[in-house]
Amino acid sequence: MIAVLVITLAVEVPIDNQIKVWTTATLPSDWADIRQRWANFHTLRTFVSLGGVAAVVAAALAYPLTPASRAARETGQAGSGQNIESVL
């Protein structure tokens, strides 16, 4: 998800700020290239975001909380030298 933030702040926000001040009189000659660059990075950011969500869902499904581990987490008994297998 850090990659999404980097793409947004390093590429898309500067392009957005540049486009904000355009008028029909000040439209640069390469406006279509700039628009395409933004669209390409937006597509990349979307797929990176989807990958991040898929990774979180996969991790949640791979390591579900059991009733014992949920109770230990709620009471604060997990941790302090216990390994993850004894909690799960």
C-alpha positions, 0 to 999 in steps of 0.5 A: 500500500506504500507503493499506492501512496508513492504513485499518488504523491510522486506522479498523480498529484503533481499532474493534477496540480498542473492540470488545475491551472489549464484553460483553453488558452493555456492548454499545452501542446502535449496535453494528450501525453500528460493525460495519458501518463496520468491514466497509465499511472492511475491504472497501475495504482489501481492494480497495486491497490487490488493486489494489496487488498488481495494480500490482506484478505489472503492473510486473513483467510490463511490465519483465522482467529480461533475462539481460544486465540480471540479470547487470549487476544481480548484478555491480553494473555497472548504475547509475553513469550508465547509463540503463535502456535500456542495461541492459535 
